[in-house]
Amino acid sequence: MFTTSLKTLQACTAPGKICEWPDFIGMINELVNFGIYLAVVFATLTFAYAGFKMLTAGDNSGEISTAKGMMGNAILGIVWVLVGWLVVQFILTNLGLQEGYSLLINK
């Protein structure tokens, strides 16, 4: 997972290879994908911590509402990250730099 991202990021550093626009866009795509992995891990840890906080809160309503807020924010963060990924994929596909339907290139 992380090694393929690293190989893609270093693909342009080969001797004699000239970096071009698709290489740059591919690097941006790989960075976004790596960010998604990090966001999912962070959201999972936040969700687990909020669940632990909720379980140990007892009848303290302030702690329970704080834990619920943390869970809601973790879910909202994942939704925003996935919407950002969708926008990047849409742009890359329409520029013709990835497989799929393209508005600029007739296949």
N, C-alpha and C positions, 0 to 999 in steps of 0.2 A: 504494500500500500504506500508506504512512505518512500521506499527505494525507487519505485517507478516514478514518483513525482520528482525525486532528486535527479534521476537520470534525464527526465524531460527538461528540467531546468538547466542542466549542464550540457544539453545536446548542442548548443550553439558555441561552446567553448572548444570544440574540436579544432585541431590545427588545419588551416586551410579553409575552414567553413566560414562563410560570411553570413552574419545574422541579418535576417530580413524581417519584414513586417509580420508574416505568419508565425515566425519564431517568437516574436515579442508577444503576440496575442495568445499563442499557446502557453507561454510562461504565465501570463495573467490568468488564464483558465486554470492552470495547475495550482497557482496560488489560491484562487478562489476555492477549488476543491479541497486543498489542504486546510483552509480556514473553516470549511464545513466540518471536516473531521474534528478539528479542535473545538468548534462550537458544540458539537454533539457530546463530546466528552465533558466539556465544562457544564453543559446543561444537565447531563446525567448526574454529575457530582453535586450540582446545586439542588437538583430535585431530591436526591438521596439525603442530603443534609437537611433540607426543609422537612422531609418526612421524619427524620430522626428528631428534629426540633418539635414537630407536631406530636410525636409519640411521647416525648419526655416533658411536654408542657403541662400535663395534668389538666387542671381546670383553670389554668391561667389563660384567659381569653385573649390577652394582648399577644402572648407568644404564639397562640394558634393563628391569629390573624396575620402575624408577621410571616409565619411559615406558609400560609396560603398565598400571601403576596409574593413570596419567593418562588413558589411553584408556578404561579401565574406569569411572573416575569421570565422564568426559564422557558416556559412554553411560548410566550410571545417572542422571546429572542430567537428561538429555533424557527418560528414562522417567518420572522424578518430575514434570517439568514437564507432560508429556502426561497423566499421571494427574490432576494438578491441573486441567488444562483440561477433562478429561472430567467431573470432579466439578462444576465450574462450569457446564458445558453441561447436565448432568443437572438441576441445581437450577433453572437458568433455564427449561428446558423444562417442568419440573413445576410451576413457578410460573405458567406460561402466558405468559411474556414473550418467548418465541421460538417460531418455527414448529416443529411436531412434536407428538408425543403429550404430553398434559398430564393430570395426575391431578386438577387442580382445575377445569378448564374443559372442558365437553363440546363437541366440535366437530362 
